[in-house]
């Protein structure tokens, strides 16, 4: 019988995208698993491979220096079509792969064992694979080890998703927000897609805590996060970066539009009355930085926005400052 979840490509891609993992930096928890595969099975190459619409992207790749390949040539694209492991003893003897450029050229794949990465809701989003450059058989014990390690990969993806949200506000955690920023950087490097970052913190927040108590401070943080969530576009991302500091990532947004958006957020926060006993008001200061090739990481981009935020505070708070080619201008 046909398995409907193996045939439903839109739902499979939605399951993959829910993890928000594509184009994120390497992480030790995944690299340890591919290192284990190489060590235990004695293979030169191992990968955590995720199959996107038209590419195979590697969350971890041990033994090669690549980040992705076309989906057309990916062994993993075959693995996700079935529930059972895909085992190939000699790719040159398999009509599906004998003319594959990954077989006829670098990295000269000859044997392959891939375990589907099946999500808890039953969609195969990629594979954990062991690859050798010589023909070989994979015995049942080795395949059982691969299965267990593939289950660990999915557990790591699930844990990663749980850790992405701040418990007080529901905003992305700092780590998850930086992951979104790094993904925007990757899109900029590949396709020159614009993006801008709004960095803001709540003005005189220590005074709120000292005067009304930490529960009231938490209510202000929660209320402002809810306000920003309601104002942002579906494509935007809100992150709590620490304490009373937040970031809003605006994809496909040049600096002029980002500055106007920041002013809307700034004005809305100043006008809002935050429910509580007593009801409270607060303002926020904003720094705005458009993505440029000068900052290749999320942290460096964040540092530029932080300088603009400092300028907004220095100029009197409750305002927006825009980073422009190494300088900041407050409005």
Buried (B, 14 or more C-beta within 10 A) or exposed (E): EEEEBBEBEEBBBEBBEBBBBBBBEEBEBBBBBBBBBBEBBEBBBBBBBBBBEEBBBBBBBBBBEEBBBEBEBBBBBBBBEEEEBBBBBBBBEBEEBEEBEBBEEEBBBBBBBBBBBBBEEBBBBBBBBBBBBEEBEBEEEBBEBBEEBBBBBBEBBEEBBEEBBBEEBEBBBBBBBBBBBBBBBBBBEEEEBBBBBBBBBBBBBEEBBEEBEEEBBBBBBBBBBBBBBEBBEEEBBBBBBEEBBBBBBBBBBEBEBBBEBBBEBBEBBBEBEBEBEEEBEBBBBBBBBBBBEEBEEBEEBBBBBBBBBBBBBEBEBBBBBBBBEEEBBBB
